[in-house]
Amino acid sequence: LNSHPVMPAADPKEFLALLRANEAGGVKRALYFATHFKSTRIALASRQHHSSHLDIHYWSTTPYAFGSGRVVKYMARPSLEHVSRLPDQVTDSYLRDALRAHLAKAEASFDLMVQFHVDESRTPIEDATIEWTQERSPWQAVARIRIPPQSIDDAARSARCEQMAFNPWHARPEHRPLGGMNRARKEIYQAMSEFRRAAAPAK
C-alpha cells in the first residue's frame, strides 16, 4: 500500500524512464520532470510530512482480482478521527516516535476498503496515474485491521521483521494482482528480497 492514491508513472516502461532520470540526477532529472507534467504534479502532491503512520490513508494504487470476473483497488483508512500533532521540529525519527507514543497507550485500527472496477474509461487497469475516484466507484468497507498496544522497540521482533519478505503475488489466485505494474513488481520484489537477505549480516 502507498500513502498516495496514484503512481507517478502509468506503466512499467514509463516508470523505468522515471527511475533512470531520477537516478541520473542533474539535467536529465530536470528534463524528465519538465516534459512529464502529470508525473511532476503527482510527485509533488505525494511529498507530504504526515503526522503519523497511523493517521493516514493507504492505497493499493494498482488493481487486484476479487473473485471471478471482478476487480478492485484497496484502501486502508484510519478508523479513528484522532490525528497526531506534527512536531515543531521534524526529525529523521519523528514518525517512529509518533508510532511509539501511540501504541504505548492505545490500539490503532484501519478500515479495509474495496473499490470496484467499472470500465476502462473511468477505472482503467493499465494506467496507474489515474485515480479511481469515489464518484466513479464508491469505497466499501469489508474488514477492520486492529493493531494492539505494544512496544515497537523489541530488538528480536525488529530482527525478525528485517528477515521477512513481501510480494503482492503471495496471494490466492482469486485475489491475484492485475496490470502491467503488478506484473513488473512480481520480479522486482523477488529480486529485492533476495538482495536484502544476501546483504543481511551473518549470525
DAQUI-V855645 format. One record per helix or strand. SS is the DSSP state (a for helix, b for strand). FROM is the first residue (numbers start at 1). TO is the last residue. If there is no record, write none. Layout:
# DAQUI-V855645
{{SS;FROM;TO} {SS;FROM;TO}}
This chain:
# DAQUI-V855645
{{b;2;2} {a;12;24} {a;26;35} {a;37;46} {a;53;55} {b;58;59} {b;64;65} {b;71;78} {a;94;103} {b;108;116} {b;140;147} {a;155;163} {a;173;175} {b;177;177} {a;180;199}}
